[in-house]
Amino acid sequence: MRTIEWTTAFKRDFKRHGSFEAAFIEVLWKLANDEMLPQRFCDHPLNGEWKDFRDCHIKPDLVLIYRKVGNDTLQLVRLGSHSELGW
């Protein structure tokens, strides 16, 4: 199981969005255990300046940006709506 690391930006985003449903816990569990996410989460790689990152949709307009660092760390980078994240 990967160690989960939260960036400062993610911590701020997490506080802003309050509590989460079971879907968030499911995503974290699967990512930390290197399991594939179900298709409903729309997991995909990003490009451009975010090319080393991926995003998945916890809800239709709640996006988690993350990356897997090496073989042992899951870094949670941002969490928010598309407009909050500047997409």
PDB file of N, CA, C and O in Angstrom:
ATOM      1  N   MET A   1       0.839  -1.182   0.000  1.00  0.00           N
ATOM      2  CA  MET A   1       0.000   0.000   0.000  1.00  0.00           C
ATOM      3  C   MET A   1       0.884   1.245   0.000  1.00  0.00           C
ATOM      4  O   MET A   1       1.861   1.324   0.745  1.00  0.00           O
ATOM      5  N   ARG A   2       0.533   2.204  -0.835  1.00  0.00           N
ATOM      6  CA  ARG A   2       1.300   3.443  -0.930  1.00  0.00           C
ATOM      7  C   ARG A   2       1.034   4.354   0.275  1.00  0.00           C
ATOM      8  O   ARG A   2      -0.050   4.338   0.859  1.00  0.00           O
ATOM      9  N   THR A   3       2.028   5.129   0.621  1.00  0.00           N
ATOM     10  CA  THR A   3       1.865   6.173   1.620  1.00  0.00           C
ATOM     11  C   THR A   3       1.169   7.350   0.951  1.00  0.00           C
ATOM     12  O   THR A   3       1.531   7.734  -0.161  1.00  0.00           O
ATOM     13  N   ILE A   4       0.177   7.923   1.617  1.00  0.00           N
ATOM     14  CA  ILE A   4      -0.555   9.050   1.044  1.00  0.00           C
ATOM     15  C   ILE A   4       0.044  10.350   1.559  1.00  0.00           C
ATOM     16  O   ILE A   4       0.160  10.568   2.766  1.00  0.00           O
ATOM     17  N   GLU A   5       0.424  11.214   0.612  1.00  0.00           N
ATOM     18  CA  GLU A   5       1.012  12.516   0.928  1.00  0.00           C
ATOM     19  C   GLU A   5       0.066  13.603   0.425  1.00  0.00           C
ATOM     20  O   GLU A   5      -0.371  13.554  -0.724  1.00  0.00           O
ATOM     21  N   TRP A   6      -0.252  14.572   1.262  1.00  0.00           N
ATOM     22  CA  TRP A   6      -1.154  15.669   0.882  1.00  0.00           C
ATOM     23  C   TRP A   6      -0.342  16.936   0.699  1.00  0.00           C
ATOM     24  O   TRP A   6       0.438  17.294   1.581  1.00  0.00           O
ATOM     25  N   THR A   7      -0.503  17.624  -0.418  1.00  0.00           N
ATOM     26  CA  THR A   7       0.148  18.917  -0.593  1.00  0.00           C
ATOM     27  C   THR A   7      -0.604  19.968   0.220  1.00  0.00           C
ATOM     28  O   THR A   7      -1.738  19.741   0.644  1.00  0.00           O
ATOM     29  N   THR A   8       0.027  21.107   0.431  1.00  0.00           N
ATOM     30  CA  THR A   8      -0.619  22.212   1.142  1.00  0.00           C
ATOM     31  C   THR A   8      -1.878  22.657   0.412  1.00  0.00           C
ATOM     32  O   THR A   8      -2.900  22.926   1.044  1.00  0.00           O
ATOM     33  N   ALA A   9      -1.813  22.736  -0.907  1.00  0.00           N
ATOM     34  CA  ALA A   9      -2.984  23.140  -1.701  1.00  0.00           C
ATOM     35  C   ALA A   9      -4.123  22.137  -1.526  1.00  0.00           C
ATOM     36  O   ALA A   9      -5.284  22.530  -1.414  1.00  0.00           O
ATOM     37  N   PHE A  10      -3.795  20.844  -1.502  1.00  0.00           N
ATOM     38  CA  PHE A  10      -4.841  19.835  -1.315  1.00  0.00           C
ATOM     39  C   PHE A  10      -5.495  19.980   0.058  1.00  0.00           C
ATOM     40  O   PHE A  10      -6.718  19.899   0.170  1.00  0.00           O
ATOM     41  N   LYS A  11      -4.699  20.193   1.097  1.00  0.00           N
ATOM     42  CA  LYS A  11      -5.252  20.350   2.448  1.00  0.00           C
ATOM     43  C   LYS A  11      -6.243  21.512   2.488  1.00  0.00           C
ATOM     44  O   LYS A  11      -7.315  21.403   3.083  1.00  0.00           O
ATOM     45  N   ARG A  12      -5.878  22.620   1.853  1.00  0.00           N
ATOM     46  CA  ARG A  12      -6.761  23.786   1.796  1.00  0.00           C
ATOM     47  C   ARG A  12      -8.047  23.445   1.038  1.00  0.00           C
ATOM     48  O   ARG A  12      -9.146  23.783   1.477  1.00  0.00           O
ATOM     49  N   ASP A  13      -7.892  22.769  -0.111  1.00  0.00           N
ATOM     50  CA  ASP A  13      -9.054  22.365  -0.912  1.00  0.00           C
ATOM     51  C   ASP A  13      -9.963  21.422  -0.124  1.00  0.00           C
ATOM     52  O   ASP A  13     -11.187  21.546  -0.166  1.00  0.00           O
ATOM     53  N   PHE A  14      -9.356  20.487   0.586  1.00  0.00           N
ATOM     54  CA  PHE A  14     -10.116  19.496   1.352  1.00  0.00           C
ATOM     55  C   PHE A  14     -10.965  20.177   2.426  1.00  0.00           C
ATOM     56  O   PHE A  14     -12.134  19.835   2.608  1.00  0.00           O
ATOM     57  N   LYS A  15     -10.377  21.134   3.130  1.00  0.00           N
ATOM     58  CA  LYS A  15     -11.119  21.864   4.163  1.00  0.00           C
ATOM     59  C   LYS A  15     -12.290  22.629   3.554  1.00  0.00           C
ATOM     60  O   LYS A  15     -13.370  22.687   4.143  1.00  0.00           O
ATOM     61  N   ARG A  16     -12.079  23.213   2.385  1.00  0.00           N
ATOM     62  CA  ARG A  16     -13.111  24.010   1.726  1.00  0.00           C
ATOM     63  C   ARG A  16     -14.302  23.153   1.317  1.00  0.00           C
ATOM     64  O   ARG A  16     -15.440  23.621   1.364  1.00  0.00           O
ATOM     65  N   HIS A  17     -14.065  21.921   0.922  1.00  0.00           N
ATOM     66  CA  HIS A  17     -15.140  21.072   0.417  1.00  0.00           C
ATOM     67  C   HIS A  17     -15.824  20.242   1.496  1.00  0.00           C
ATOM     68  O   HIS A  17     -16.807  19.555   1.217  1.00  0.00           O
ATOM     69  N   GLY A  18     -15.321  20.297   2.713  1.00  0.00           N
ATOM     70  CA  GLY A  18     -16.013  19.628   3.819  1.00  0.00           C
ATOM     71  C   GLY A  18     -15.982  18.113   3.727  1.00  0.00           C
ATOM     72  O   GLY A  18     -14.987  17.516   3.317  1.00  0.00           O
ATOM     73  N   SER A  19     -17.082  17.515   4.114  1.00  0.00           N
ATOM     74  CA  SER A  19     -17.138  16.053   4.172  1.00  0.00           C
ATOM     75  C   SER A  19     -17.366  15.442   2.792  1.00  0.00           C
ATOM     76  O   SER A  19     -17.863  16.095   1.873  1.00  0.00           O
ATOM     77  N   PHE A  20     -16.995  14.196   2.678  1.00  0.00           N
ATOM     78  CA  PHE A  20     -17.110  13.500   1.405  1.00  0.00           C
ATOM     79  C   PHE A  20     -17.868  12.198   1.569  1.00  0.00           C
ATOM     80  O   PHE A  20     -18.006  11.650   2.663  1.00  0.00           O
ATOM     81  N   GLU A  21     -18.337  11.746   0.468  1.00  0.00           N
ATOM     82  CA  GLU A  21     -19.082  10.496   0.437  1.00  0.00           C
ATOM     83  C   GLU A  21     -18.124   9.315   0.355  1.00  0.00           C
ATOM     84  O   GLU A  21     -16.905   9.474   0.305  1.00  0.00           O
ATOM     85  N   ALA A  22     -18.705   8.153   0.343  1.00  0.00           N
ATOM     86  CA  ALA A  22     -17.931   6.918   0.252  1.00  0.00           C
ATOM     87  C   ALA A  22     -17.101   6.865  -1.027  1.00  0.00           C
ATOM     88  O   ALA A  22     -16.078   6.181  -1.064  1.00  0.00           O
ATOM     89  N   ALA A  23     -17.518   7.573  -2.073  1.00  0.00           N
ATOM     90  CA  ALA A  23     -16.784   7.555  -3.340  1.00  0.00           C
ATOM     91  C   ALA A  23     -15.353   8.051  -3.152  1.00  0.00           C
ATOM     92  O   ALA A  23     -14.428   7.500  -3.750  1.00  0.00           O
ATOM     93  N   PHE A  24     -15.158   9.074  -2.337  1.00  0.00           N
ATOM     94  CA  PHE A  24     -13.820   9.612  -2.099  1.00  0.00           C
ATOM     95  C   PHE A  24     -12.939   8.569  -1.419  1.00  0.00           C
ATOM     96  O   PHE A  24     -11.787   8.373  -1.806  1.00  0.00           O
ATOM     97  N   ILE A  25     -13.482   7.905  -0.409  1.00  0.00           N
ATOM     98  CA  ILE A  25     -12.737   6.859   0.300  1.00  0.00           C
ATOM     99  C   ILE A  25     -12.416   5.710  -0.650  1.00  0.00           C
ATOM    100  O   ILE A  25     -11.313   5.165  -0.613  1.00  0.00           O
ATOM    101  N   GLU A  26     -13.366   5.341  -1.496  1.00  0.00           N
ATOM    102  CA  GLU A  26     -13.138   4.269  -2.472  1.00  0.00           C
ATOM    103  C   GLU A  26     -11.991   4.623  -3.409  1.00  0.00           C
ATOM    104  O   GLU A  26     -11.129   3.787  -3.678  1.00  0.00           O
ATOM    105  N   VAL A  27     -11.977   5.854  -3.905  1.00  0.00           N
ATOM    106  CA  VAL A  27     -10.911   6.292  -4.813  1.00  0.00           C
ATOM    107  C   VAL A  27      -9.562   6.241  -4.108  1.00  0.00           C
ATOM    108  O   VAL A  27      -8.604   5.693  -4.653  1.00  0.00           O
ATOM    109  N   LEU A  28      -9.471   6.802  -2.908  1.00  0.00           N
ATOM    110  CA  LEU A  28      -8.200   6.791  -2.176  1.00  0.00           C
ATOM    111  C   LEU A  28      -7.708   5.373  -1.927  1.00  0.00           C
ATOM    112  O   LEU A  28      -6.526   5.079  -2.108  1.00  0.00           O
ATOM    113  N   TRP A  29      -8.610   4.499  -1.513  1.00  0.00           N
ATOM    114  CA  TRP A  29      -8.234   3.110  -1.235  1.00  0.00           C
ATOM    115  C   TRP A  29      -7.676   2.432  -2.488  1.00  0.00           C
ATOM    116  O   TRP A  29      -6.631   1.783  -2.439  1.00  0.00           O
ATOM    117  N   LYS A  30      -8.376   2.586  -3.595  1.00  0.00           N
ATOM    118  CA  LYS A  30      -7.940   1.932  -4.829  1.00  0.00           C
ATOM    119  C   LYS A  30      -6.616   2.511  -5.329  1.00  0.00           C
ATOM    120  O   LYS A  30      -5.735   1.760  -5.747  1.00  0.00           O
ATOM    121  N   LEU A  31      -6.467   3.833  -5.292  1.00  0.00           N
ATOM    122  CA  LEU A  31      -5.220   4.445  -5.744  1.00  0.00           C
ATOM    123  C   LEU A  31      -4.046   4.038  -4.857  1.00  0.00           C
ATOM    124  O   LEU A  31      -2.967   3.727  -5.361  1.00  0.00           O
ATOM    125  N   ALA A  32      -4.250   4.040  -3.550  1.00  0.00           N
ATOM    126  CA  ALA A  32      -3.178   3.675  -2.621  1.00  0.00           C
ATOM    127  C   ALA A  32      -2.768   2.216  -2.767  1.00  0.00           C
ATOM    128  O   ALA A  32      -1.636   1.853  -2.447  1.00  0.00           O
ATOM    129  N   ASN A  33      -3.681   1.382  -3.248  1.00  0.00           N
ATOM    130  CA  ASN A  33      -3.388  -0.041  -3.434  1.00  0.00           C
ATOM    131  C   ASN A  33      -3.104  -0.404  -4.890  1.00  0.00           C
ATOM    132  O   ASN A  33      -3.097  -1.582  -5.246  1.00  0.00           O
ATOM    133  N   ASP A  34      -2.872   0.603  -5.729  1.00  0.00           N
ATOM    134  CA  ASP A  34      -2.558   0.405  -7.154  1.00  0.00           C
ATOM    135  C   ASP A  34      -3.611  -0.407  -7.894  1.00  0.00           C
ATOM    136  O   ASP A  34      -3.287  -1.191  -8.786  1.00  0.00           O
ATOM    137  N   GLU A  35      -4.869  -0.216  -7.522  1.00  0.00           N
ATOM    138  CA  GLU A  35      -5.969  -0.870  -8.230  1.00  0.00           C
ATOM    139  C   GLU A  35      -6.532   0.093  -9.268  1.00  0.00           C
ATOM    140  O   GLU A  35      -6.440   1.310  -9.112  1.00  0.00           O
ATOM    141  N   MET A  36      -7.112  -0.459 -10.322  1.00  0.00           N
ATOM    142  CA  MET A  36      -7.740   0.383 -11.337  1.00  0.00           C
ATOM    143  C   MET A  36      -9.034   0.965 -10.786  1.00  0.00           C
ATOM    144  O   MET A  36      -9.779   0.297 -10.068  1.00  0.00           O
ATOM    145  N   LEU A  37      -9.288   2.223 -11.135  1.00  0.00           N
ATOM    146  CA  LEU A  37     -10.543   2.852 -10.727  1.00  0.00           C
ATOM    147  C   LEU A  37     -11.652   2.440 -11.677  1.00  0.00           C
ATOM    148  O   LEU A  37     -11.408   2.271 -12.872  1.00  0.00           O
ATOM    149  N   PRO A  38     -12.863   2.275 -11.171  1.00  0.00           N
ATOM    150  CA  PRO A  38     -13.999   2.004 -12.056  1.00  0.00           C
ATOM    151  C   PRO A  38     -14.159   3.146 -13.070  1.00  0.00           C
ATOM    152  O   PRO A  38     -13.793   4.288 -12.795  1.00  0.00           O
ATOM    153  N   GLN A  39     -14.693   2.828 -14.206  1.00  0.00           N
ATOM    154  CA  GLN A  39     -14.827   3.790 -15.298  1.00  0.00           C
ATOM    155  C   GLN A  39     -15.613   5.036 -14.896  1.00  0.00           C
ATOM    156  O   GLN A  39     -15.374   6.110 -15.448  1.00  0.00           O
ATOM    157  N   ARG A  40     -16.531   4.920 -13.964  1.00  0.00           N
ATOM    158  CA  ARG A  40     -17.369   6.069 -13.572  1.00  0.00           C
ATOM    159  C   ARG A  40     -16.560   7.228 -12.993  1.00  0.00           C
ATOM    160  O   ARG A  40     -17.059   8.352 -12.929  1.00  0.00           O
ATOM    161  N   PHE A  41     -15.315   6.975 -12.570  1.00  0.00           N
ATOM    162  CA  PHE A  41     -14.475   8.036 -12.019  1.00  0.00           C
ATOM    163  C   PHE A  41     -13.678   8.784 -13.092  1.00  0.00           C
ATOM    164  O   PHE A  41     -12.978   9.747 -12.778  1.00  0.00           O
ATOM    165  N   CYS A  42     -13.774   8.358 -14.338  1.00  0.00           N
ATOM    166  CA  CYS A  42     -13.138   9.061 -15.473  1.00  0.00           C
ATOM    167  C   CYS A  42     -11.662   9.368 -15.215  1.00  0.00           C
ATOM    168  O   CYS A  42     -11.211  10.486 -15.465  1.00  0.00           O
ATOM    169  N   ASP A  43     -10.924   8.406 -14.727  1.00  0.00           N
ATOM    170  CA  ASP A  43      -9.499   8.584 -14.449  1.00  0.00           C
ATOM    171  C   ASP A  43      -8.735   8.733 -15.759  1.00  0.00           C
ATOM    172  O   ASP A  43      -8.906   7.923 -16.670  1.00  0.00           O
ATOM    173  N   HIS A  44      -7.886   9.768 -15.864  1.00  0.00           N
ATOM    174  CA  HIS A  44      -7.109   9.963 -17.089  1.00  0.00           C
ATOM    175  C   HIS A  44      -5.869  10.813 -16.812  1.00  0.00           C
ATOM    176  O   HIS A  44      -5.840  11.591 -15.858  1.00  0.00           O
ATOM    177  N   PRO A  45      -4.842  10.658 -17.658  1.00  0.00           N
ATOM    178  CA  PRO A  45      -3.630  11.467 -17.498  1.00  0.00           C
ATOM    179  C   PRO A  45      -3.889  12.899 -17.962  1.00  0.00           C
ATOM    180  O   PRO A  45      -4.738  13.153 -18.816  1.00  0.00           O
ATOM    181  N   LEU A  46      -3.140  13.814 -17.380  1.00  0.00           N
ATOM    182  CA  LEU A  46      -3.205  15.206 -17.804  1.00  0.00           C
ATOM    183  C   LEU A  46      -2.065  15.474 -18.775  1.00  0.00           C
ATOM    184  O   LEU A  46      -1.180  14.636 -18.947  1.00  0.00           O
ATOM    185  N   ASN A  47      -2.086  16.635 -19.406  1.00  0.00           N
ATOM    186  CA  ASN A  47      -1.017  16.960 -20.354  1.00  0.00           C
ATOM    187  C   ASN A  47      -0.517  18.380 -20.113  1.00  0.00           C
ATOM    188  O   ASN A  47      -0.969  19.065 -19.196  1.00  0.00           O
ATOM    189  N   GLY A  48       0.410  18.801 -20.940  1.00  0.00           N
ATOM    190  CA  GLY A  48       1.000  20.129 -20.775  1.00  0.00           C
ATOM    191  C   GLY A  48       1.844  20.188 -19.518  1.00  0.00           C
ATOM    192  O   GLY A  48       2.604  19.264 -19.228  1.00  0.00           O
ATOM    193  N   GLU A  49       1.710  21.274 -18.773  1.00  0.00           N
ATOM    194  CA  GLU A  49       2.506  21.436 -17.555  1.00  0.00           C
ATOM    195  C   GLU A  49       2.113  20.445 -16.458  1.00  0.00           C
ATOM    196  O   GLU A  49       2.826  20.303 -15.465  1.00  0.00           O
ATOM    197  N   TRP A  50       0.993  19.769 -16.633  1.00  0.00           N
ATOM    198  CA  TRP A  50       0.512  18.769 -15.679  1.00  0.00           C
ATOM    199  C   TRP A  50       0.759  17.338 -16.176  1.00  0.00           C
ATOM    200  O   TRP A  50       0.104  16.408 -15.706  1.00  0.00           O
ATOM    201  N   LYS A  51       1.682  17.150 -17.105  1.00  0.00           N
ATOM    202  CA  LYS A  51       1.841  15.851 -17.775  1.00  0.00           C
ATOM    203  C   LYS A  51       2.202  14.689 -16.847  1.00  0.00           C
ATOM    204  O   LYS A  51       1.965  13.535 -17.203  1.00  0.00           O
ATOM    205  N   ASP A  52       2.759  14.957 -15.690  1.00  0.00           N
ATOM    206  CA  ASP A  52       3.117  13.879 -14.756  1.00  0.00           C
ATOM    207  C   ASP A  52       1.987  13.539 -13.783  1.00  0.00           C
ATOM    208  O   ASP A  52       2.165  12.729 -12.873  1.00  0.00           O
ATOM    209  N   PHE A  53       0.831  14.161 -13.982  1.00  0.00           N
ATOM    210  CA  PHE A  53      -0.289  14.015 -13.060  1.00  0.00           C
ATOM    211  C   PHE A  53      -1.472  13.345 -13.738  1.00  0.00           C
ATOM    212  O   PHE A  53      -1.530  13.233 -14.962  1.00  0.00           O
ATOM    213  N   ARG A  54      -2.412  12.902 -12.914  1.00  0.00           N
ATOM    214  CA  ARG A  54      -3.664  12.320 -13.400  1.00  0.00           C
ATOM    215  C   ARG A  54      -4.803  13.012 -12.675  1.00  0.00           C
ATOM    216  O   ARG A  54      -4.602  13.642 -11.636  1.00  0.00           O
ATOM    217  N   ASP A  55      -6.005  12.888 -13.233  1.00  0.00           N
ATOM    218  CA  ASP A  55      -7.167  13.345 -12.484  1.00  0.00           C
ATOM    219  C   ASP A  55      -8.286  12.342 -12.599  1.00  0.00           C
ATOM    220  O   ASP A  55      -8.368  11.571 -13.555  1.00  0.00           O
ATOM    221  N   CYS A  56      -9.145  12.372 -11.602  1.00  0.00           N
ATOM    222  CA  CYS A  56     -10.335  11.530 -11.603  1.00  0.00           C
ATOM    223  C   CYS A  56     -11.471  12.336 -10.992  1.00  0.00           C
ATOM    224  O   CYS A  56     -11.248  13.275 -10.228  1.00  0.00           O
ATOM    225  N   HIS A  57     -12.683  11.954 -11.341  1.00  0.00           N
ATOM    226  CA  HIS A  57     -13.865  12.695 -10.923  1.00  0.00           C
ATOM    227  C   HIS A  57     -14.563  11.961  -9.779  1.00  0.00           C
ATOM    228  O   HIS A  57     -15.150  10.897  -9.974  1.00  0.00           O
ATOM    229  N   ILE A  58     -14.488  12.546  -8.589  1.00  0.00           N
ATOM    230  CA  ILE A  58     -15.173  11.982  -7.431  1.00  0.00           C
ATOM    231  C   ILE A  58     -16.682  12.116  -7.641  1.00  0.00           C
ATOM    232  O   ILE A  58     -17.450  11.196  -7.363  1.00  0.00           O
ATOM    233  N   LYS A  59     -17.080  13.275  -8.134  1.00  0.00           N
ATOM    234  CA  LYS A  59     -18.447  13.593  -8.553  1.00  0.00           C
ATOM    235  C   LYS A  59     -18.311  14.235  -9.934  1.00  0.00           C
ATOM    236  O   LYS A  59     -17.191  14.532 -10.350  1.00  0.00           O
ATOM    237  N   PRO A  60     -19.399  14.457 -10.651  1.00  0.00           N
ATOM    238  CA  PRO A  60     -19.265  15.047 -11.990  1.00  0.00           C
ATOM    239  C   PRO A  60     -18.444  16.341 -12.029  1.00  0.00           C
ATOM    240  O   PRO A  60     -17.711  16.564 -12.991  1.00  0.00           O
ATOM    241  N   ASP A  61     -18.550  17.196 -11.007  1.00  0.00           N
ATOM    242  CA  ASP A  61     -17.741  18.412 -11.005  1.00  0.00           C
ATOM    243  C   ASP A  61     -16.909  18.541  -9.727  1.00  0.00           C
ATOM    244  O   ASP A  61     -16.760  19.635  -9.181  1.00  0.00           O
ATOM    245  N   LEU A  62     -16.375  17.423  -9.261  1.00  0.00           N
ATOM    246  CA  LEU A  62     -15.413  17.421  -8.163  1.00  0.00           C
ATOM    247  C   LEU A  62     -14.243  16.555  -8.604  1.00  0.00           C
ATOM    248  O   LEU A  62     -14.350  15.332  -8.695  1.00  0.00           O
ATOM    249  N   VAL A  63     -13.129  17.217  -8.874  1.00  0.00           N
ATOM    250  CA  VAL A  63     -11.977  16.575  -9.494  1.00  0.00           C
ATOM    251  C   VAL A  63     -10.842  16.429  -8.480  1.00  0.00           C
ATOM    252  O   VAL A  63     -10.540  17.357  -7.730  1.00  0.00           O
ATOM    253  N   LEU A  64     -10.223  15.259  -8.470  1.00  0.00           N
ATOM    254  CA  LEU A  64      -9.029  15.006  -7.671  1.00  0.00           C
ATOM    255  C   LEU A  64      -7.843  14.943  -8.625  1.00  0.00           C
ATOM    256  O   LEU A  64      -7.843  14.148  -9.565  1.00  0.00           O
ATOM    257  N   ILE A  65      -6.833  15.776  -8.387  1.00  0.00           N
ATOM    258  CA  ILE A  65      -5.585  15.710  -9.151  1.00  0.00           C
ATOM    259  C   ILE A  65      -4.559  15.026  -8.257  1.00  0.00           C
ATOM    260  O   ILE A  65      -4.383  15.397  -7.097  1.00  0.00           O
ATOM    261  N   TYR A  66      -3.889  14.026  -8.810  1.00  0.00           N
ATOM    262  CA  TYR A  66      -2.938  13.244  -8.025  1.00  0.00           C
ATOM    263  C   TYR A  66      -1.806  12.755  -8.912  1.00  0.00           C
ATOM    264  O   TYR A  66      -1.864  12.855 -10.137  1.00  0.00           O
ATOM    265  N   ARG A  67      -0.780  12.226  -8.268  1.00  0.00           N
ATOM    266  CA  ARG A  67       0.271  11.518  -9.000  1.00  0.00           C
ATOM    267  C   ARG A  67       0.856  10.446  -8.095  1.00  0.00           C
ATOM    268  O   ARG A  67       0.836  10.549  -6.869  1.00  0.00           O
ATOM    269  N   LYS A  68       1.368   9.429  -8.737  1.00  0.00           N
ATOM    270  CA  LYS A  68       2.037   8.346  -8.023  1.00  0.00           C
ATOM    271  C   LYS A  68       3.534   8.590  -8.165  1.00  0.00           C
ATOM    272  O   LYS A  68       4.070   8.637  -9.273  1.00  0.00           O
ATOM    273  N   VAL A  69       4.195   8.743  -7.026  1.00  0.00           N
ATOM    274  CA  VAL A  69       5.621   9.041  -6.992  1.00  0.00           C
ATOM    275  C   VAL A  69       6.364   7.760  -6.648  1.00  0.00           C
ATOM    276  O   VAL A  69       6.180   7.193  -5.572  1.00  0.00           O
ATOM    277  N   GLY A  70       7.205   7.312  -7.572  1.00  0.00           N
ATOM    278  CA  GLY A  70       7.924   6.069  -7.344  1.00  0.00           C
ATOM    279  C   GLY A  70       6.964   4.908  -7.166  1.00  0.00           C
ATOM    280  O   GLY A  70       5.885   4.876  -7.758  1.00  0.00           O
ATOM    281  N   ASN A  71       7.371   3.960  -6.342  1.00  0.00           N
ATOM    282  CA  ASN A  71       6.535   2.782  -6.091  1.00  0.00           C
ATOM    283  C   ASN A  71       5.840   2.817  -4.739  1.00  0.00           C
ATOM    284  O   ASN A  71       5.136   1.877  -4.370  1.00  0.00           O
ATOM    285  N   ASP A  72       6.041   3.920  -3.993  1.00  0.00           N
ATOM    286  CA  ASP A  72       5.531   3.880  -2.623  1.00  0.00           C
ATOM    287  C   ASP A  72       4.723   5.088  -2.162  1.00  0.00           C
ATOM    288  O   ASP A  72       4.259   5.098  -1.022  1.00  0.00           O
ATOM    289  N   THR A  73       4.535   6.109  -3.003  1.00  0.00           N
ATOM    290  CA  THR A  73       3.837   7.313  -2.556  1.00  0.00           C
ATOM    291  C   THR A  73       2.711   7.699  -3.504  1.00  0.00           C
ATOM    292  O   THR A  73       2.873   7.663  -4.724  1.00  0.00           O
ATOM    293  N   LEU A  74       1.576   8.065  -2.937  1.00  0.00           N
ATOM    294  CA  LEU A  74       0.452   8.644  -3.666  1.00  0.00           C
ATOM    295  C   LEU A  74       0.348  10.085  -3.196  1.00  0.00           C
ATOM    296  O   LEU A  74       0.059  10.342  -2.028  1.00  0.00           O
ATOM    297  N   GLN A  75       0.582  11.021  -4.103  1.00  0.00           N
ATOM    298  CA  GLN A  75       0.542  12.436  -3.755  1.00  0.00           C
ATOM    299  C   GLN A  75      -0.780  13.045  -4.209  1.00  0.00           C
ATOM    300  O   GLN A  75      -1.085  13.061  -5.401  1.00  0.00           O
ATOM    301  N   LEU A  76      -1.563  13.545  -3.254  1.00  0.00           N
ATOM    302  CA  LEU A  76      -2.828  14.218  -3.540  1.00  0.00           C
ATOM    303  C   LEU A  76      -2.510  15.697  -3.705  1.00  0.00           C
ATOM    304  O   LEU A  76      -2.032  16.341  -2.771  1.00  0.00           O
ATOM    305  N   VAL A  77      -2.777  16.240  -4.902  1.00  0.00           N
ATOM    306  CA  VAL A  77      -2.293  17.570  -5.257  1.00  0.00           C
ATOM    307  C   VAL A  77      -3.365  18.647  -5.146  1.00  0.00           C
ATOM    308  O   VAL A  77      -3.132  19.679  -4.518  1.00  0.00           O
ATOM    309  N   ARG A  78      -4.523  18.431  -5.736  1.00  0.00           N
ATOM    310  CA  ARG A  78      -5.617  19.420  -5.706  1.00  0.00           C
ATOM    311  C   ARG A  78      -6.951  18.696  -5.666  1.00  0.00           C
ATOM    312  O   ARG A  78      -7.055  17.528  -6.041  1.00  0.00           O
ATOM    313  N   LEU A  79      -7.971  19.412  -5.205  1.00  0.00           N
ATOM    314  CA  LEU A  79      -9.328  18.893  -5.160  1.00  0.00           C
ATOM    315  C   LEU A  79     -10.269  20.066  -5.350  1.00  0.00           C
ATOM    316  O   LEU A  79     -10.204  21.043  -4.604  1.00  0.00           O
ATOM    317  N   GLY A  80     -11.145  19.979  -6.345  1.00  0.00           N
ATOM    318  CA  GLY A  80     -12.092  21.066  -6.550  1.00  0.00           C
ATOM    319  C   GLY A  80     -12.890  20.892  -7.823  1.00  0.00           C
ATOM    320  O   GLY A  80     -12.740  19.907  -8.547  1.00  0.00           O
ATOM    321  N   SER A  81     -13.740  21.869  -8.080  1.00  0.00           N
ATOM    322  CA  SER A  81     -14.516  21.858  -9.323  1.00  0.00           C
ATOM    323  C   SER A  81     -13.602  22.273 -10.468  1.00  0.00           C
ATOM    324  O   SER A  81     -12.501  22.777 -10.244  1.00  0.00           O
ATOM    325  N   HIS A  82     -14.059  22.061 -11.683  1.00  0.00           N
ATOM    326  CA  HIS A  82     -13.267  22.460 -12.839  1.00  0.00           C
ATOM    327  C   HIS A  82     -12.951  23.954 -12.792  1.00  0.00           C
ATOM    328  O   HIS A  82     -11.822  24.355 -13.070  1.00  0.00           O
ATOM    329  N   SER A  83     -13.925  24.767 -12.447  1.00  0.00           N
ATOM    330  CA  SER A  83     -13.694  26.215 -12.421  1.00  0.00           C
ATOM    331  C   SER A  83     -12.724  26.607 -11.303  1.00  0.00           C
ATOM    332  O   SER A  83     -11.907  27.508 -11.493  1.00  0.00           O
ATOM    333  N   GLU A  84     -12.797  25.956 -10.154  1.00  0.00           N
ATOM    334  CA  GLU A  84     -11.867  26.251  -9.061  1.00  0.00           C
ATOM    335  C   GLU A  84     -10.435  25.892  -9.429  1.00  0.00           C
ATOM    336  O   GLU A  84      -9.491  26.554  -8.998  1.00  0.00           O
ATOM    337  N   LEU A  85     -10.280  24.856 -10.215  1.00  0.00           N
ATOM    338  CA  LEU A  85      -8.943  24.403 -10.596  1.00  0.00           C
ATOM    339  C   LEU A  85      -8.423  25.097 -11.850  1.00  0.00           C
ATOM    340  O   LEU A  85      -7.280  24.881 -12.254  1.00  0.00           O
ATOM    341  N   GLY A  86      -9.251  25.920 -12.459  1.00  0.00           N
ATOM    342  CA  GLY A  86      -8.805  26.673 -13.627  1.00  0.00           C
ATOM    343  C   GLY A  86      -8.864  25.914 -14.928  1.00  0.00           C
ATOM    344  O   GLY A  86      -8.132  26.247 -15.860  1.00  0.00           O
ATOM    345  N   TRP A  87      -9.699  24.917 -15.028  1.00  0.00           N
ATOM    346  CA  TRP A  87      -9.831  24.146 -16.262  1.00  0.00           C
ATOM    347  C   TRP A  87     -10.896  24.760 -17.102  1.00  0.00           C
ATOM    348  O   TRP A  87     -11.179  24.271 -18.196  1.00  0.00           O
TER     349      TRP A  87
END
